[in-house]
């Protein structure tokens, strides 16, 4: 006759092992996406990119910015125009900008002066309407970087908006 107590102990041990394996698999399924997202955020090097608006001109509706020495490659920039009417339209411009480079962009087409069309690197605004720069508006800038998985990430703005003037 078989010893039922010995079989019961084996079955209990096997069940505990199977439950432990299932718990590890479920935890891995839950935790893995969080680990991958954190890794993508850190590899984007938003921490090192230094951008600063150095001029915002109402007359020709242009924004000039300067890139600092730090950071890796960026895919482009996002201009943010903080308007006094509680709205902040944005416009994305895609181009390569090297460290210590200064660039000027016309962000609104000037119909009276054809020499100042909207910069070709700049897409339309998110709303599809052109941006109008007005007195007391403030311009800020954020880097757009490409992550290792090919997705784009917009970094936080520089945090020091530039007051637009003539």
C-alpha positions as a Markdown table, in Angstrom:
| # | Residue | x | y | z |
|---|---|---|---|---|
| 1 | Unk | 0.0 | 0.0 | 0.0 |
| 2 | Unk | 1.2 | 3.5 | -0.9 |
| 3 | Unk | 2.0 | 6.0 | 1.8 |
| 4 | Unk | -0.6 | 8.8 | 1.2 |
| 5 | Unk | 1.1 | 11.2 | 3.5 |
| 6 | Unk | 4.3 | 11.1 | 1.4 |
| 7 | Unk | 2.3 | 11.7 | -1.9 |
| 8 | Unk | 0.4 | 14.6 | -0.2 |
| 9 | Unk | 3.7 | 16.3 | 0.7 |
| 10 | Unk | 5.0 | 15.9 | -2.9 |
| 11 | Unk | 1.8 | 17.3 | -4.3 |
| 12 | Unk | 1.9 | 20.3 | -1.9 |
| 13 | Unk | 5.6 | 21.0 | -2.8 |
| 14 | Unk | 4.8 | 20.9 | -6.5 |
| 15 | Unk | 1.8 | 23.2 | -6.1 |
| 16 | Unk | 3.9 | 25.7 | -4.1 |
| 17 | Unk | 6.6 | 25.7 | -6.8 |
| 18 | Unk | 4.0 | 26.2 | -9.5 |
| 19 | Unk | 2.3 | 29.1 | -7.6 |
| 20 | Unk | 5.7 | 30.7 | -7.0 |
| 21 | Unk | 6.6 | 30.5 | -10.7 |
| 22 | Unk | 3.2 | 31.9 | -11.7 |
| 23 | Unk | 3.6 | 34.8 | -9.2 |
| 24 | Unk | 7.1 | 35.6 | -10.7 |
| 25 | Unk | 5.7 | 35.6 | -14.3 |
| 26 | Unk | 2.8 | 37.9 | -13.3 |
| 27 | Unk | 5.1 | 40.3 | -11.5 |
| 28 | Unk | 7.5 | 40.4 | -14.6 |
| 29 | Unk | 4.5 | 41.2 | -16.9 |
| 30 | Unk | 3.5 | 44.1 | -14.7 |
| 31 | Unk | 7.0 | 45.5 | -13.9 |
| 32 | Unk | 8.7 | 45.1 | -17.3 |
| 33 | Unk | 6.8 | 48.0 | -19.0 |
| 34 | Unk | 7.7 | 50.3 | -16.2 |
| 35 | Unk | 11.3 | 49.4 | -16.4 |
| 36 | Unk | 11.4 | 50.0 | -20.2 |
| 37 | Unk | 9.6 | 53.4 | -19.9 |
| 38 | Unk | 12.1 | 54.5 | -17.3 |
| 39 | Unk | 15.0 | 53.4 | -19.5 |
| 40 | Unk | 13.7 | 55.3 | -22.5 |
| 41 | Unk | 13.2 | 58.4 | -20.4 |
| 42 | Unk | 16.8 | 58.4 | -19.2 |
| 43 | Unk | 18.4 | 57.5 | -22.6 |
| 44 | Unk | 16.8 | 60.5 | -24.2 |
| 45 | Unk | 19.3 | 62.9 | -22.5 |
| 46 | Unk | 16.8 | 65.7 | -21.8 |
| 47 | Unk | 18.9 | 66.3 | -18.7 |
| 48 | Unk | 21.9 | 67.6 | -20.6 |
| 49 | Unk | 20.2 | 69.6 | -23.4 |
| 50 | Unk | 20.5 | 73.4 | -22.8 |
| 51 | Unk | 18.3 | 75.7 | -24.9 |
| 52 | Unk | 17.6 | 79.4 | -24.2 |
| 53 | Unk | 15.5 | 82.0 | -26.1 |
| 54 | Unk | 17.8 | 85.0 | -26.7 |
| 55 | Unk | 15.3 | 87.2 | -28.7 |
| 56 | Unk | 11.6 | 87.3 | -29.5 |
| 57 | Unk | 10.9 | 90.0 | -32.1 |
| 58 | Unk | 7.3 | 91.2 | -32.6 |
| 59 | Unk | 8.1 | 93.2 | -35.8 |
| 60 | Unk | 9.2 | 90.3 | -37.9 |
| 61 | Unk | 7.6 | 87.6 | -35.7 |
| 62 | Unk | 10.8 | 85.7 | -35.2 |
| 63 | Unk | 12.4 | 83.8 | -32.3 |
| 64 | Unk | 16.1 | 83.4 | -31.8 |
| 65 | Unk | 17.6 | 80.8 | -29.6 |
| 66 | Unk | 20.9 | 79.5 | -28.5 |
| 67 | Unk | 22.0 | 76.0 | -27.6 |
| 68 | Unk | 24.4 | 75.4 | -24.8 |
| 69 | Unk | 27.4 | 73.1 | -24.8 |
| 70 | Unk | 25.8 | 70.1 | -23.2 |
| 71 | Unk | 23.6 | 67.3 | -24.4 |
| 72 | Unk | 23.4 | 64.9 | -27.3 |
| 73 | Unk | 21.6 | 65.1 | -30.6 |
| 74 | Unk | 18.2 | 66.7 | -30.8 |
| 75 | Unk | 15.6 | 66.2 | -33.5 |
| 76 | Unk | 14.2 | 69.7 | -33.2 |
| 77 | Unk | 12.6 | 72.3 | -30.9 |
| 78 | Unk | 9.2 | 73.2 | -29.7 |
| 79 | Unk | 8.5 | 76.9 | -29.5 |
| 80 | Unk | 6.0 | 77.9 | -26.8 |
| 81 | Unk | 4.5 | 81.4 | -27.0 |
| 82 | Unk | 2.9 | 82.3 | -23.7 |
| 83 | Unk | 0.2 | 84.8 | -24.6 |
| 84 | Unk | -1.5 | 87.2 | -22.3 |
| 85 | Unk | -4.9 | 85.7 | -23.1 |
| 86 | Unk | -4.2 | 82.6 | -21.1 |
| 87 | Unk | -3.2 | 80.4 | -24.1 |
| 88 | Unk | 0.1 | 79.0 | -25.1 |
| 89 | Unk | 0.2 | 78.0 | -28.8 |
| 90 | Unk | 3.1 | 75.9 | -29.8 |
| 91 | Unk | 5.0 | 75.2 | -33.0 |
| 92 | Unk | 7.4 | 72.3 | -33.7 |
| 93 | Unk | 10.6 | 72.9 | -35.8 |
| 94 | Unk | 12.6 | 69.9 | -37.0 |
| 95 | Unk | 16.3 | 70.4 | -37.8 |
| 96 | Unk | 19.8 | 69.5 | -36.5 |
| 97 | Unk | 21.3 | 72.1 | -34.2 |
| 98 | Unk | 24.8 | 71.6 | -32.9 |
| 99 | Unk | 26.0 | 72.7 | -29.4 |
| 100 | Unk | 26.8 | 76.4 | -29.1 |
| 101 | Unk | 24.8 | 77.2 | -32.2 |
| 102 | Unk | 22.4 | 80.2 | -32.5 |
| 103 | Unk | 19.4 | 80.0 | -34.8 |
| 104 | Unk | 16.6 | 82.5 | -35.8 |
| 105 | Unk | 13.2 | 81.2 | -36.9 |
| 106 | Unk | 10.3 | 83.1 | -38.4 |
| 107 | Unk | 7.3 | 81.4 | -36.8 |
| 108 | Unk | 4.5 | 83.3 | -38.5 |
| 109 | Unk | 4.4 | 84.2 | -42.2 |
| 110 | Unk | 4.8 | 87.9 | -42.9 |
| 111 | Unk | 2.6 | 88.7 | -45.9 |
| 112 | Unk | 3.9 | 92.3 | -46.1 |
| 113 | Unk | 7.5 | 91.2 | -46.3 |
| 114 | Unk | 8.0 | 88.1 | -48.5 |
| 115 | Unk | 11.6 | 87.8 | -47.3 |
| 116 | Unk | 10.3 | 86.6 | -44.0 |
| 117 | Unk | 8.2 | 83.4 | -44.7 |
| 118 | Unk | 7.6 | 80.9 | -42.0 |
| 119 | Unk | 10.8 | 78.8 | -41.6 |
| 120 | Unk | 10.5 | 75.6 | -43.7 |
| 121 | Unk | 11.7 | 73.5 | -40.8 |
| 122 | Unk | 8.7 | 74.5 | -38.8 |
| 123 | Unk | 5.4 | 72.7 | -38.9 |
| 124 | Unk | 2.1 | 74.4 | -38.4 |
| 125 | Unk | 0.8 | 74.9 | -34.9 |
| 126 | Unk | -1.0 | 72.1 | -33.1 |
| 127 | Unk | -4.3 | 74.0 | -33.7 |
| 128 | Unk | -3.4 | 74.6 | -37.4 |
| 129 | Unk | -3.6 | 78.4 | -37.0 |
| 130 | Unk | -0.6 | 80.6 | -37.4 |
| 131 | Unk | 1.0 | 82.1 | -34.3 |
| 132 | Unk | 0.7 | 85.9 | -33.9 |
| 133 | Unk | 3.4 | 87.4 | -31.5 |
| 134 | Unk | 2.0 | 90.3 | -29.5 |
| 135 | Unk | 3.5 | 92.7 | -27.0 |
| 136 | Unk | 3.8 | 91.1 | -23.5 |
| 137 | Unk | 3.9 | 87.6 | -25.0 |
| 138 | Unk | 6.7 | 85.4 | -23.7 |
| 139 | Unk | 8.7 | 82.8 | -25.8 |
| 140 | Unk | 10.1 | 79.6 | -24.4 |
| 141 | Unk | 11.7 | 76.6 | -26.0 |
| 142 | Unk | 11.9 | 72.9 | -25.4 |
| 143 | Unk | 14.1 | 70.3 | -27.1 |
| 144 | Unk | 12.6 | 67.4 | -29.1 |
| 145 | Unk | 14.7 | 64.3 | -28.9 |
| 146 | Unk | 14.4 | 60.8 | -30.5 |
| 147 | Unk | 14.5 | 57.9 | -28.1 |
| 148 | Unk | 16.2 | 54.6 | -28.8 |
| 149 | Unk | 12.9 | 53.0 | -29.7 |
| 150 | Unk | 12.3 | 55.7 | -32.4 |
| 151 | Unk | 9.6 | 57.6 | -30.4 |
| 152 | Unk | 9.9 | 61.4 | -30.0 |
| 153 | Unk | 9.9 | 63.0 | -26.6 |
| 154 | Unk | 9.5 | 66.7 | -25.9 |
| 155 | Unk | 11.7 | 67.8 | -23.0 |
| 156 | Unk | 10.6 | 70.3 | -20.4 |
| 157 | Unk | 10.8 | 73.9 | -21.5 |
| 158 | Unk | 13.8 | 76.0 | -20.5 |
| 159 | Unk | 11.8 | 77.6 | -17.7 |
| 160 | Unk | 13.0 | 81.1 | -18.4 |
| 161 | Unk | 10.5 | 82.6 | -20.9 |
| 162 | Unk | 11.8 | 85.6 | -22.9 |
| 163 | Unk | 9.6 | 88.7 | -23.1 |
| 164 | Unk | 8.8 | 89.6 | -26.7 |
| 165 | Unk | 9.5 | 93.1 | -27.9 |
| 166 | Unk | 9.9 | 95.2 | -31.1 |
